[in-house]
Every structure is written in C-alpha cells, then in structure tokens.
C-alpha cells in the first residue's frame, strides 16, 4: 500500500489543475490525503510514506492550499523523526544503499 500511495502522489504532482475546480477539491488530492490519513491511522511506517507526504506538501505549497501546507510540512518533519532521519549521520545511514562486496 505504501508504494501505491507514492504512485498516487506522483500522479498528483504531474496532474494539471482543472478548470473551475479549486486545487483543494481535486479528486486525486483528496484521495491522497485520505490515503495518507489511513496509513497514519494504521500505524504503518516506511520511507515511501514519507516521500508521499513530501509530495503532498509540495503540491499544497505550490497550489497555495493554506494552512494545510503548513500542517503537512509539520507532519513530514514528525514522520522523519519517527523514522530516525533527524541528523546528518543517521540520514546518511538510512538512505544509503547497501553495497554488495565481491569476494575474490
């Protein structure tokens, strides 16, 4: 479900605003916000969910959806803290891909 959420938020970012429809009422935006709330309520944590949160926050900032943008940025910070991404050293360890060693 976290990958599906990330794909939905990617779709949100590339979708053009609809004529005569407020950005806060866009169906993909409301679906993404509900999906994020569901994932948060279920207690699921992953880096993909944080990425989805960030995309939604960027959408809200870009479309001037306030104070929702302010709340989403705060949620991103709290979620990053929950994942342990709160320092340069720990962020590098979490985001680093494991390197496979070749035995000769």
SULQUIMO-V902529 format. One record per residue. N is the residue number from 1. RES is the residue in one letter. SS is DSSP state (alpha for helix, beta for strand, coil for the rest). PHI is phi in radians with two decimals (999 if undefined). PSI is psi in degrees with one decimal (999 if undefined). Layout:
N/RES/SS/PHI/PSI, N/RES/SS/PHI/PSI
This chain:
1/X/coil/999/-29.7, 2/X/alpha/-1.21/-34.1, 3/X/alpha/-1.22/-38.9, 4/X/alpha/-1.09/-40.1, 5/X/alpha/-1.09/-43.7, 6/X/alpha/-1.09/-41.8, 7/X/alpha/-1.10/-39.8, 8/X/alpha/-1.09/-41.4, 9/X/alpha/-1.23/-32.2, 10/X/alpha/-1.13/-41.8, 11/X/alpha/-1.06/-40.4, 12/X/alpha/-1.04/-43.0, 13/X/alpha/-1.17/-30.7, 14/X/alpha/-1.68/-3.6, 15/X/coil/-1.42/134.4, 16/X/coil/-1.34/148.6, 17/X/coil/-1.08/143.7, 18/X/coil/-1.56/141.4, 19/X/coil/-1.12/130.6, 20/X/coil/1.34/9.9, 21/X/coil/-2.20/126.5, 22/X/coil/-1.12/147.1, 23/X/alpha/-1.07/-33.1, 24/X/alpha/-1.26/-16.2, 25/X/alpha/-1.78/5.2, 26/X/coil/-1.10/132.7, 27/X/alpha/-1.03/-36.7, 28/X/alpha/-1.23/-37.3, 29/X/alpha/-1.12/-47.5, 30/X/alpha/-1.14/-36.0, 31/X/alpha/-1.15/-41.6, 32/X/alpha/-1.14/-42.7, 33/X/alpha/-1.12/-40.3, 34/X/alpha/-1.17/-39.9, 35/X/alpha/-1.12/-42.6, 36/X/alpha/-1.06/-42.7, 37/X/alpha/-1.11/-39.0, 38/X/alpha/-1.13/-43.2, 39/X/alpha/-1.14/-39.6, 40/X/alpha/-1.15/-42.3, 41/X/alpha/-1.17/-29.9, 42/X/alpha/-1.38/-14.5, 43/X/coil/1.49/10.4, 44/X/coil/-1.34/135.4, 45/X/coil/-2.25/135.4, 46/X/coil/-2.87/162.7, 47/X/alpha/-1.14/-31.3, 48/X/alpha/-1.12/-36.8, 49/X/alpha/-1.18/-39.8, 50/X/alpha/-1.07/-42.1, 51/X/alpha/-1.09/-39.8, 52/X/alpha/-1.12/-43.5, 53/X/alpha/-0.98/-43.9, 54/X/alpha/-1.12/-41.6, 55/X/alpha/-1.11/-40.6, 56/X/alpha/-1.14/-41.3, 57/X/alpha/-1.10/-40.3, 58/X/alpha/-1.13/-39.5, 59/X/alpha/-1.06/-46.1, 60/X/alpha/-1.13/-39.6, 61/X/alpha/-1.17/-44.9, 62/X/alpha/-1.13/-31.9, 63/X/coil/-1.71/5.6, 64/X/coil/0.98/48.7, 65/X/coil/-1.68/91.1, 66/X/coil/-1.97/145.0, 67/X/coil/-1.54/8.7, 68/X/alpha/-1.03/-36.7, 69/X/alpha/-1.09/-43.0, 70/X/alpha/-1.09/-42.0, 71/X/alpha/-1.16/-39.6, 72/X/alpha/-1.18/-39.2, 73/X/alpha/-1.10/-42.1, 74/X/alpha/-1.09/-38.5, 75/X/alpha/-1.14/-37.6, 76/X/alpha/-1.09/-42.6, 77/X/alpha/-1.11/-47.5, 78/X/alpha/-1.11/-38.9, 79/X/alpha/-1.18/-39.6, 80/X/alpha/-1.09/-40.5, 81/X/alpha/-1.10/-40.4, 82/X/alpha/-1.06/-38.8, 83/X/alpha/-1.37/-9.7, 84/X/coil/1.58/15.7, 85/X/coil/-1.71/84.6, 86/X/coil/-2.49/14.7, 87/X/coil/-2.69/159.7, 88/X/alpha/-1.08/-42.2, 89/X/alpha/-1.19/-45.9, 90/X/alpha/-1.23/-35.0, 91/X/alpha/-1.12/-40.8, 92/X/alpha/-1.12/-37.0, 93/X/alpha/-1.23/-38.6, 94/X/alpha/-1.26/-41.2, 95/X/alpha/-1.53/-5.9, 96/X/coil/-1.38/134.3, 97/X/coil/-1.42/140.8, 98/X/coil/-1.17/136.0, 99/X/coil/-1.72/126.7, 100/X/coil/-1.39/133.4, 101/X/coil/-1.64/136.5, 102/X/coil/-1.64/124.7, 103/X/coil/-1.64/126.4, 104/X/coil/-1.98/999
